[in-house]
Amino acid sequence: MNKTDRQMAIILELQRFGERRAEDLAATFETSVRTIYRDMQALSEAGVPVVGAPGQGYSLMEGYFLPPVSFTAEEATALLLGLDFIERQFDAGYRAEAQRARGKLEAILPGPVRLNVARVRSGVKLLAAGRPGAGEEEVLVALRRAILDERKVRFRYDKKVPEPDGNRRSVREADPYGLVLTEGVWMLVAFCHLRQGMRHFRLSRMSDVEVLDERFRRPEHFDLHAYKPANDRTVTVRVRIAPELADRALEKNYYYTEASERTPEGLLLTLKVRHPFEVLGWVLGWGAGAVVLEPEELRERVRQEWLKGLKSY
């Protein structure tokens, strides 16, 4: 943190806490007490009304606020809830930025508004999938940098379902257009040079990510927020869920579900997938409560998995 940013942060710290010792400020900003003394002298010379009391610390003269920004309790709560989400879902760099932003925002809130915001936030809890794993977080940082710099990336990708040649792993080069967080899963939206088209890559399946020197130019018409992927899910899977599990299946609202119909035998689900085995784990997760009606290749694979399971017992 440079000198100017640190001195601004010191003002916000004093606004937020009222009074702080030089030792506390030095620990907060990871600098020496002598540097804090110099910062206070510089702030005083710049006209900031800093008051120092021996043995107690520094404070700002009553009535001094910086900057003159006004938020209602509802506006401040919305911003702080957004920061809560960033701290839970993004990488360490953005978590640190979110924490600094929180400190600045709380510092400029009048006391009554700050208390009201704290009460509202205490009654709201964000349940999310949690922070990215250590390996995934490194991938996220690299891809963010590549997107901002418009540089191509190279990586290894492990597919859930093998290619027709039996291989699951491939090396890809891609132009990264954007990152999407959906249902707790980070996805890269990119132009894949191997497939010569737009593709989505789960960060958890990417490894050995390398940001290349070669640049690319994102198409002017591309808008990540308006982008809708082409529907390449053309394989139909029909599954019957036992009646006692029907409500639970509907509540989960499985991603691949195209249609559902209640019948006397149970809940009939129609799924659209790229490959039948994409839903194998989901089907097995229901145990005897799910029966695959079609396609036959998926029915047979489920049989094989059940037989292997019986041999283990």
C-alpha positions in Angstrom: 0.0 0.0 0.0 1.5 3.4 -1.0 1.7 6.4 1.3 -1.3 8.2 -0.1 -3.6 5.1 0.1 -2.4 4.4 3.6 -3.1 7.9 4.9 -6.6 7.8 3.4 -7.1 4.4 5.0 -5.9 5.9 8.3 -8.6 8.6 8.1 -11.3 5.9 7.4 -9.9 3.8 10.3 -10.3 6.7 12.7 -13.8 7.5 11.4 -14.7 3.8 11.9 -13.3 3.2 15.4 -13.1 6.8 16.9 -9.7 6.5 18.5 -6.6 4.4 17.6 -3.2 4.1 19.1 -0.1 4.5 16.8 0.8 0.9 17.7 -2.6 -0.4 16.6 -2.4 1.5 13.3 1.1 0.2 12.6 -0.1 -3.4 13.1 -3.2 -2.8 10.9 -1.2 -1.4 8.0 1.9 -3.5 8.6 4.3 -0.7 9.0 6.4 0.9 11.7 5.1 3.2 14.5 7.6 5.9 13.3 5.9 5.8 9.8 2.5 6.3 11.5 3.9 9.3 13.3 5.0 10.8 9.9 1.6 10.0 8.4 -0.1 11.8 11.2 2.1 14.8 10.7 1.5 14.8 7.0 -2.3 14.6 7.5 -2.2 17.5 10.0 -0.2 19.7 7.5 -2.8 18.8 4.8 -5.6 20.2 7.0 -7.1 17.0 8.4 -8.1 17.7 12.0 -6.2 14.9 13.8 -6.2 15.0 17.6 -3.5 13.2 19.5 -3.8 12.4 23.2 -0.7 11.0 25.0 -1.3 7.5 26.2 -4.6 7.3 24.4 -4.1 7.6 20.7 -5.3 9.5 17.7 -8.8 10.6 16.8 -10.5 13.0 14.4 -12.1 16.2 15.5 -15.8 15.7 16.0 -17.9 16.5 12.9 -15.2 15.7 10.4 -16.3 13.1 7.8 -14.7 11.9 4.6 -16.1 11.4 2.0 -19.6 13.0 2.0 -21.4 9.9 0.9 -24.9 9.1 2.3 -26.5 5.6 2.3 -29.8 4.5 3.7 -29.7 1.4 5.9 -31.2 -0.7 3.0 -28.6 0.6 0.5 -25.7 -0.1 2.9 -27.1 -3.6 3.7 -27.3 -4.5 0.0 -23.7 -3.5 -0.5 -22.5 -5.3 2.6 -24.4 -8.5 1.6 -22.7 -8.3 -1.8 -19.3 -8.1 -0.1 -20.3 -11.1 2.1 -20.9 -13.1 -1.1 -17.5 -12.0 -2.7 -15.7 -13.0 0.5 -17.2 -16.5 0.3 -16.9 -17.2 -3.4 -13.9 -15.4 -4.9 -10.2 -15.9 -4.6 -7.9 -14.4 -2.0 -7.2 -11.2 -4.0 -10.9 -10.3 -4.2 -11.5 -11.4 -0.6 -8.9 -8.9 0.6 -10.4 -6.1 -1.6 -13.9 -6.9 -0.3 -12.6 -6.7 3.3 -11.0 -3.3 2.7 -14.2 -2.1 0.9 -16.2 -3.2 4.0 -14.0 -1.2 6.3 -14.4 1.9 4.1 -18.1 1.6 3.9 -18.6 1.0 7.6 -16.4 3.9 8.4 -18.6 6.4 6.5 -21.9 5.2 7.9 -23.4 7.3 10.7 -23.7 5.5 14.0 -27.5 4.8 13.9 -27.4 3.6 10.3 -24.4 1.3 11.1 -26.3 -0.3 14.0 -29.4 -0.7 11.9 -27.4 -2.4 9.2 -25.8 -4.7 11.7 -29.3 -5.8 12.9 -30.5 -6.5 9.4 -27.3 -8.5 8.5 -27.6 -10.5 11.7 -31.0 -11.8 10.3 -29.7 -12.8 6.9 -27.4 -15.7 6.1 -26.0 -16.5 2.7 -25.7 -20.3 2.1 -23.3 -21.0 -0.7 -21.0 -23.8 -1.9 -18.0 -22.2 -0.1 -14.7 -20.8 -1.3 -12.9 -22.4 -4.3 -10.4 -25.1 -3.4 -6.7 -24.3 -3.3 -6.0 -25.6 -6.8 -9.2 -24.1 -8.2 -8.4 -20.8 -6.7 -5.0 -20.6 -8.5 -6.8 -21.4 -11.8 -9.3 -18.6 -11.0 -6.6 -16.1 -10.4 -4.7 -17.0 -13.6 -7.9 -16.9 -15.7 -8.9 -13.5 -14.3 -5.6 -12.1 -15.3 -5.8 -13.6 -18.8 -9.3 -12.2 -19.4 -8.3 -8.7 -18.3 -5.1 -8.8 -20.5 -6.9 -10.6 -23.4 -4.2 -13.3 -23.5 -4.7 -16.9 -24.7 -4.5 -19.7 -22.2 -3.3 -23.4 -22.5 -4.4 -26.0 -20.0 -5.1 -29.7 -19.5 -8.8 -30.6 -19.2 -10.3 -33.8 -17.7 -13.7 -34.6 -19.0 -16.3 -36.4 -16.9 -17.3 -38.6 -19.9 -14.5 -39.9 -22.2 -14.3 -39.0 -25.9 -15.2 -41.6 -28.5 -11.5 -42.7 -28.5 -11.6 -43.4 -24.8 -9.5 -40.4 -23.7 -10.7 -38.2 -20.9 -7.8 -35.7 -20.8 -6.9 -33.3 -23.6 -4.7 -30.2 -23.9 -6.6 -27.1 -24.9 -5.8 -23.6 -26.1 -8.5 -21.1 -25.7 -9.4 -17.4 -25.8 -11.0 -16.7 -22.3 -14.0 -14.5 -22.7 -15.4 -14.6 -19.1 -16.0 -16.5 -15.9 -19.4 -17.6 -14.7 -20.4 -18.9 -11.2 -23.4 -21.2 -11.5 -24.8 -23.3 -8.7 -21.6 -23.0 -6.7 -19.4 -24.1 -9.7 -17.0 -21.8 -11.5 -17.0 -22.1 -15.4 -14.8 -20.6 -18.0 -16.6 -19.4 -21.2 -14.0 -19.4 -24.0 -13.4 -19.9 -27.7 -11.7 -23.4 -27.9 -9.2 -23.6 -30.7 -9.3 -27.5 -30.6 -13.0 -27.6 -31.2 -13.2 -24.3 -33.2 -16.2 -23.0 -31.2 -17.4 -21.7 -27.9 -17.1 -24.1 -25.0 -17.5 -24.1 -21.2 -14.9 -25.5 -18.9 -15.3 -26.3 -15.3 -12.3 -24.9 -13.3 -12.2 -27.9 -11.1 -11.3 -30.0 -14.2 -8.6 -27.7 -15.4 -4.9 -28.1 -14.5 -1.5 -26.9 -15.6 -3.1 -23.5 -16.7 -0.6 -21.3 -18.5 -1.3 -17.7 -19.6 0.4 -17.3 -23.0 2.0 -14.2 -24.4 -0.2 -14.4 -27.5 -3.1 -12.0 -27.4 -6.6 -12.3 -28.7 -9.4 -9.8 -29.4 -12.8 -10.5 -27.9 -15.6 -10.1 -30.6 -17.2 -6.7 -30.3 -20.7 -8.3 -30.3 -19.9 -10.7 -27.4 -21.7 -9.8 -24.2 -21.1 -12.3 -21.4 -24.2 -11.2 -19.5 -26.5 -11.7 -22.5 -24.7 -14.8 -23.8 -26.7 -18.0 -24.0 -24.9 -21.2 -25.1 -26.1 -23.2 -28.0 -28.1 -26.2 -26.9 -26.1 -29.2 -27.7 -27.9 -31.5 -25.3 -29.7 -33.7 -27.9 -29.9 -37.1 -26.1 -33.1 -37.9 -24.2 -33.0 -39.8 -20.9 -36.2 -40.8 -19.2 -36.2 -41.8 -15.5 -39.0 -42.8 -13.1 -38.6 -41.7 -9.5 -40.5 -43.5 -6.7 -43.6 -41.7 -5.5 -42.2 -41.2 -2.0 -39.2 -39.4 -3.5 -41.1 -37.3 -6.0 -41.3 -34.1 -4.0 -37.6 -34.3 -3.1 -36.7 -34.7 -6.8 -38.8 -31.7 -7.8 -37.3 -29.5 -5.1 -33.8 -30.3 -6.3 -34.7 -29.2 -9.8 -31.9 -31.2 -11.5 -30.1 -29.1 -14.1 -30.7 -31.5 -17.0 -34.5 -31.8 -16.4 -36.6 -30.8 -19.4 -40.0 -32.0 -18.2 -41.7 -33.8 -15.3 -45.0 -35.6 -15.0 -46.6 -37.2 -11.9 -48.0 -40.7 -12.6 -49.4 -43.4 -10.3 -46.1 -45.3 -10.6 -44.0 -42.2 -9.7 -42.5 -39.0 -11.0 -41.5 -39.3 -14.7 -38.5 -37.1 -15.5 -37.3 -36.3 -19.0 -33.7 -35.2 -19.2 -31.7 -33.7 -22.1 -28.0 -34.5 -22.1 -24.9 -34.6 -24.3 -24.0 -38.2 -23.3 -26.2 -40.6 -21.4 -23.5 -41.3 -18.8 -23.4 -37.7 -17.7 -26.3 -38.5 -15.4 -25.1 -41.9 -14.2 -24.0 -40.6 -10.8 -27.2 -38.8 -10.3 -29.3 -41.9 -11.1 -27.2 -44.1 -8.8 -27.6 -41.5 -6.0 -31.3 -42.3 -5.8 -30.6 -46.0 -5.1 -33.6 -48.2 -5.8 -35.8 -45.1 -6.0 -34.9 -44.4 -9.6 -35.4 -46.6 -12.7 -34.0 -45.7 -16.1 -36.6 -46.2 -18.8 -34.4 -45.1 -21.7 -31.9 -45.2 -23.3 -30.9 -48.9 -23.1 -27.2 -48.2 -22.9 -27.7 -46.2 -19.7 -30.0 -48.9 -18.2 -27.3 -51.5 -18.9 -24.6 -49.4 -17.3 -26.7 -48.9 -14.2 -27.2 -52.7 -14.0 -23.4 -53.2 -14.2 -22.8 -50.7 -11.4 -25.3 -52.3 -9.2 -23.8 -55.8 -9.8 -20.3 -54.4 -9.0 -21.7 -53.0 -5.8 -23.3 -56.3 -4.8 -19.9 -58.0 -5.2 -18.4 -55.6 -2.8 -20.8 -56.7 -0.1 
